[in-house]
Amino acid sequence: MFNIFVRLKNNKFFSLIVLLGLVFLLAGLFWLWLSLKPTPTFLPAGDVNIITGVKEFNNPVKATAQPTEALRVVAENLEIPWEIAVLPNGNLVVTERPGNLVILNSDGSLLSRLKVENVYHHGEGGLLGLALHPDFLNNRWVYLYLTVNQDGPINRIVRYSFDEKGLTDKKIILDNIPGSIYHNGGRIAFGPDGYLYVTTGDATDTGLAQQTDSLAGKILRLTDIGGVPADNPFGNLVYSYGHRNPQGLVWDNLGRLWATEHGRSGLQSGFDELNLIKAGQNYGWPDSQGDLVKPGTVGPVVHSGAKETWAPAGLTWYKDSLIFVGLRGQSVYRVTVDVQGSLKDIKHYLRQEFGRLRAITANDKGIYITTSNRDGRGQAGQDDDKIIFVDSDYWQ
């Protein structure tokens, strides 16, 4: 072996061979870096092409200047906040996953912490979504999505009469939503049509997402007393199906419904989604993900790609943009939508500045965001979890 090396070294082409070897090595390392670099992917939503100029976006995620004077922490030391809503008087109401309903003054000071009965805090289950009735000022109805233990976890929606001192007149609106340690969905919101929309996860049974007679892996639509609207597509509560674990709901300025959804997890995480939701549509899980869209199903409007994970949670509409937060992505994502409904770009904000982000809601003054660093998957910092207020100047 030594003799071969000596012969090569004495060869007049030895230096050239070494140089070429280094060039090929560096080229290989550069190709590997490019293959690992995450690039979110845009594609049409099913048979509706609402994106124009898609080829313009080589890497649509852009860093954005962070004017810190436009942000402030308004509350601290919360215990896994999952949803936040602004009351008509400006006070805040927050669900904590272990089973508490927290009422805060508009300045973040604690007014009361109410214990919600029968909450089963198990894995991703617990006290999750919250919605105020459209006529809340008159009827004081608040709706809660929560997990209970009935020989295992199930999810239900409960309506209460609410004031800042207590919950009364409990009524179960919807029961026996499949539950599990993972994939419980949990976001609830009243739409412009006055109906209650609900996201449910597949409860770790992927086959349920494709069954239109199951409540799992769906977006549901029901009346304020739990009834089936006459125009629901399957004659039951199911509005859309083929979902894995959707956790964000909002309507844009044109009245269209959007949802965020968690993609695959584990070693092959990625393909988190932003979907345009239409009645009766199949969004493909578990047969479709990313660009691989099974015929007859609807693909996401935008997804994170195979090598980036957003773990998207709450979603809101603000200043002509869809804005959602990410748990694993630890960011706020802003998707600008023009008047024709086309997506213009996607930007990220607050990346890794506050850790995992779970809930988001907007009013005319700005946006409230909650962290989720005490949920067992984050690194809880001093005074976590927090509510952060981002005022309107930040989004200019």
C-alpha positions in Angstrom: 0.0 0.0 0.0 2.9 2.3 0.9 4.6 1.6 -2.4 1.4 2.5 -4.3 1.2 5.8 -2.5 4.9 6.7 -3.2 4.3 6.0 -6.9 1.2 8.2 -7.0 3.0 10.9 -5.2 5.8 10.9 -7.6 3.4 11.0 -10.5 3.3 14.4 -12.2 -0.5 14.3 -12.1 -0.7 13.7 -8.4 -1.5 17.3 -7.5 -4.1 17.5 -10.2 -5.8 14.4 -8.9 -5.8 15.7 -5.3 -7.3 19.1 -6.5 -10.0 17.4 -8.5 -10.9 15.2 -5.4 -11.3 18.3 -3.3 -13.5 19.9 -5.9 -15.8 16.9 -6.0 -15.9 16.7 -2.2 -16.9 20.4 -1.9 -19.5 20.0 -4.6 -21.0 17.0 -2.8 -21.2 18.9 0.5 -22.9 21.9 -1.2 -25.5 19.6 -2.9 -26.2 17.9 0.5 -26.7 21.4 2.1 -29.1 22.4 -0.7 -31.1 19.1 -0.3 -31.6 19.7 3.4 -32.6 23.3 3.1 -36.3 23.7 3.8 -38.5 25.4 1.2 -42.3 25.7 1.7 -44.3 24.7 -1.4 -47.3 26.4 -2.9 -49.9 24.6 -5.0 -53.5 25.0 -6.0 -56.3 24.1 -3.5 -57.9 21.2 -5.2 -59.7 22.2 -8.5 -59.7 25.9 -7.5 -56.5 27.7 -8.5 -56.4 30.7 -6.2 -52.7 31.3 -6.6 -51.2 33.4 -9.4 -47.5 33.6 -10.3 -46.6 30.5 -8.3 -43.2 30.2 -10.1 -42.1 33.5 -8.5 -41.7 32.0 -5.1 -38.3 30.2 -4.9 -38.2 30.5 -1.1 -41.3 32.5 0.1 -40.3 32.5 3.8 -38.8 35.9 4.5 -37.3 37.3 7.7 -39.0 40.5 8.8 -37.8 43.4 10.9 -39.0 43.1 14.5 -39.9 46.5 16.0 -39.8 45.5 19.6 -41.7 48.6 20.7 -44.8 47.2 19.0 -44.8 44.1 21.3 -45.5 43.6 24.9 -46.1 40.7 27.3 -49.5 41.3 28.9 -49.8 38.1 31.1 -47.4 35.5 32.5 -47.4 32.3 34.6 -50.2 30.7 32.7 -50.5 26.9 32.6 -50.6 25.6 29.0 -53.0 28.2 27.6 -54.8 26.7 24.6 -57.3 29.4 23.4 -57.8 33.1 24.0 -60.8 35.3 23.2 -61.5 39.0 23.8 -64.8 39.8 25.6 -66.9 42.7 24.5 -65.7 44.8 27.4 -62.0 44.2 26.4 -61.2 41.6 29.0 -59.6 38.4 28.0 -60.8 34.8 28.6 -58.3 32.0 28.3 -58.5 28.2 28.5 -55.7 26.4 30.3 -55.4 22.7 29.2 -55.4 21.3 32.7 -59.0 22.5 33.1 -59.0 26.2 34.1 -60.9 29.1 32.5 -58.9 32.3 33.2 -60.4 35.7 33.1 -57.9 38.6 32.7 -58.4 42.4 32.8 -57.4 44.0 29.5 -54.1 45.0 31.1 -53.4 41.3 31.9 -54.1 41.4 35.6 -56.0 38.3 36.9 -59.7 38.7 37.6 -60.6 35.0 38.3 -59.6 31.5 37.5 -62.6 29.1 37.2 -62.2 25.4 37.4 -64.1 23.5 34.6 -65.5 20.2 35.9 -64.6 16.8 34.5 -61.7 17.9 32.3 -59.3 15.0 31.6 -55.9 16.4 31.0 -54.3 13.5 29.2 -51.5 14.0 26.5 -52.8 16.6 24.1 -56.3 16.4 25.6 -57.8 18.6 28.2 -59.6 22.0 28.1 -59.0 23.2 24.5 -61.2 25.4 22.3 -63.5 28.3 23.3 -66.1 30.3 21.4 -68.4 33.1 22.4 -71.9 32.9 21.0 -72.6 35.6 18.3 -75.3 37.0 20.7 -73.1 36.8 23.7 -74.0 40.2 25.0 -77.6 39.0 25.5 -77.3 35.3 26.3 -73.8 35.1 27.9 -73.2 31.7 26.3 -69.7 30.4 26.1 -68.8 27.1 24.4 -65.9 24.9 25.5 -64.3 21.9 23.7 -62.8 19.5 26.3 -61.7 16.0 26.9 -63.3 13.8 29.5 -62.5 10.2 30.7 -65.1 7.6 29.9 -63.1 4.4 29.9 -60.6 6.4 27.9 -60.5 9.9 26.5 -63.4 11.3 24.5 -64.1 14.9 23.5 -67.2 17.0 23.9 -68.5 20.5 23.5 -70.2 22.0 26.5 -72.2 25.3 26.7 -72.3 27.4 29.8 -73.8 30.7 30.9 -70.8 32.8 31.7 -69.9 35.7 33.9 -66.5 36.6 35.3 -67.4 34.9 38.6 -68.6 31.6 37.4 -70.1 29.1 35.0 -73.7 28.0 35.2 -76.4 26.2 33.3 -74.2 23.5 31.8 -75.5 21.9 28.6 -73.6 19.2 26.6 -74.0 20.3 22.9 -72.0 17.5 21.3 -70.6 14.3 22.9 -68.5 11.3 22.0 -66.1 12.9 19.6 -63.3 10.3 19.4 -60.3 11.2 21.6 -56.8 9.9 22.2 -53.6 10.9 23.8 -52.8 12.6 20.5 -54.8 14.3 17.6 -57.8 15.7 19.4 -58.3 18.8 17.2 -60.2 21.2 19.4 -60.6 24.6 17.7 -64.2 25.9 17.7 -65.5 29.1 16.1 -68.8 30.6 15.0 -68.9 31.4 11.3 -70.6 34.3 9.5 -73.6 32.1 9.0 -74.2 31.8 12.7 -73.2 28.1 12.9 -70.5 26.6 15.1 -67.6 25.0 13.3 -65.4 22.5 15.1 -62.0 20.9 14.2 -61.5 17.2 15.3 -58.4 15.1 15.0 -58.2 11.5 13.7 -57.6 10.4 17.3 -54.6 8.4 16.0 -56.9 6.1 14.0 -56.2 7.3 10.4 -59.0 5.4 8.9 -61.6 7.4 10.7 -60.7 10.5 8.8 -62.1 9.0 5.6 -65.4 7.9 7.1 -68.1 10.5 6.7 -70.2 8.8 9.5 -67.4 9.4 12.0 -66.8 12.6 13.9 -63.0 12.1 13.9 -60.7 13.8 11.4 -63.3 16.3 10.4 -64.4 19.9 10.4 -67.9 19.8 11.8 -70.8 22.3 11.4 -73.6 22.5 13.9 -76.3 24.8 15.2 -75.8 26.6 18.5 -77.8 23.9 20.3 -76.0 21.0 18.6 -78.4 20.3 15.7 -77.6 19.5 12.0 -77.9 22.4 9.6 -80.2 21.5 6.7 -77.6 22.2 4.1 -74.7 20.1 5.6 -73.3 18.0 2.7 -73.8 14.5 4.3 -77.0 15.0 6.3 -75.0 14.9 9.6 -72.6 17.2 11.3 -69.7 16.6 9.0 -68.8 19.6 6.8 -65.4 18.4 5.4 -63.3 15.3 6.0 -59.9 13.7 5.4 -58.2 15.8 8.1 -55.4 14.6 10.4 -55.3 17.2 13.2 -56.6 20.6 12.2 -56.2 23.3 14.9 -57.0 26.6 13.3 -60.1 28.1 11.8 -60.9 31.6 10.4 -62.9 33.3 7.7 -61.3 35.9 5.4 -62.8 39.1 4.2 -64.6 37.3 1.4 -66.3 34.9 3.8 -64.2 31.8 2.9 -63.2 29.3 5.5 -59.5 28.5 6.1 -57.9 25.9 8.4 -54.4 25.0 9.6 -53.6 21.3 9.9 -50.7 19.3 11.4 -49.0 17.1 8.9 -47.2 13.8 9.6 -45.1 13.5 12.8 -42.2 11.5 14.2 -39.0 11.0 12.2 -40.8 12.0 9.0 -42.4 15.2 10.2 -43.4 17.9 7.7 -46.2 18.7 5.2 -48.1 21.0 7.6 -51.0 22.6 5.8 -53.0 25.7 5.2 -56.3 24.6 3.6 -59.2 26.4 2.0 -62.3 24.6 3.3 -65.3 23.8 1.2 -68.4 21.8 2.1 -68.3 18.1 1.3 -64.6 18.1 0.2 -62.1 15.4 1.1 -58.8 16.7 2.2 -57.0 13.5 1.6 -55.6 12.2 4.9 -54.0 9.6 5.2 -53.7 9.1 1.4 -52.6 12.6 0.4 -49.9 14.9 1.7 -47.9 17.7 0.3 -47.8 17.7 -3.5 -49.0 14.1 -3.6 -52.7 14.6 -3.9 -54.9 11.6 -4.5 -57.5 12.1 -7.3 -60.8 13.1 -5.8 -59.2 14.9 -2.8 -58.2 18.5 -2.2 -54.6 19.5 -1.7 -53.4 22.3 0.6 -53.1 25.8 -0.6 -49.7 26.0 1.0 -47.7 23.4 2.9 -44.4 23.4 4.8 -42.6 20.9 2.6 -41.0 17.6 3.7 -38.1 19.1 5.6 -39.7 21.9 7.7 -42.3 21.5 10.4 -44.6 24.4 11.5 -46.9 22.4 13.7 -49.5 25.1 13.0 -52.1 25.9 15.7 -54.3 29.0 16.0 -55.2 31.0 12.9 -56.7 34.5 12.5 -57.5 37.1 9.8 -55.9 40.5 10.1 -55.2 43.3 7.6 -55.8 41.3 4.4 -53.6 38.4 5.7 -54.0 35.0 7.2 -51.8 34.8 10.3 -51.2 31.6 12.1 -48.8 30.4 14.8 -46.5 27.4 15.0 -45.6 25.1 17.9 -42.5 23.4 16.6 -41.9 26.2 14.2 -41.9 28.7 17.1 -43.0 31.4 14.7 -45.8 33.6 13.6 -46.6 33.0 9.9 -48.3 35.7 7.8 -49.8 34.8 4.4 -50.9 37.8 2.4 -54.1 37.4 0.3 -55.0 40.0 -2.4 -58.5 41.1 -3.3 -58.8 38.3 -5.9 -58.0 35.7 -3.2 -54.5 34.9 -4.5 -51.7 34.3 -2.1 -48.9 36.8 -2.5 -46.2 35.6 -0.1 -45.5 34.1 3.3 -43.4 35.7 6.0 -42.3 34.6 9.4 -42.1 36.7 12.6 -40.9 36.2 16.1 -39.0 33.1 15.2 -37.7 31.4 18.3 -38.2 34.6 20.3 -40.9 33.2 22.6 -40.8 29.5 22.0 -43.8 27.4 21.1 -46.9 29.4 20.1 -50.4 28.0 20.3 -53.3 30.5 20.2 -53.9 33.7 18.3 -56.8 36.1 18.1 -57.2 39.6 16.6 -59.3 42.7 17.3 -59.1 46.2 15.9 -56.1 47.1 18.1 -53.8 44.2 17.3 -53.2 40.5 17.9 -52.9 38.4 21.1 -50.7 35.3 21.0 -50.2 32.7 23.7 -47.1 30.5 24.2 -47.2 26.8 25.0 -43.8 26.1 26.6 -45.2 24.2 29.6 -46.9 21.5 27.5 -44.2 18.9 27.9 -42.6 19.5 24.5 -41.1 22.9 25.0 -38.5 24.5 27.3 -40.4 26.5 29.8 -38.6 29.8 30.5 -39.0 32.2 33.4 -42.7 33.2 33.9 -44.0 30.9 31.1 -46.6 30.6 29.8 -47.3 34.1 28.4 -49.7 36.2 26.5 -48.1 38.5 24.0 -49.9 41.5 22.5 -48.7 42.7 19.0 -50.1 46.1 18.1 -51.2 47.2 14.6 -48.0 49.1 13.9 -46.0 45.9 13.9 -47.7 44.6 10.7 -47.1 47.7 8.6 
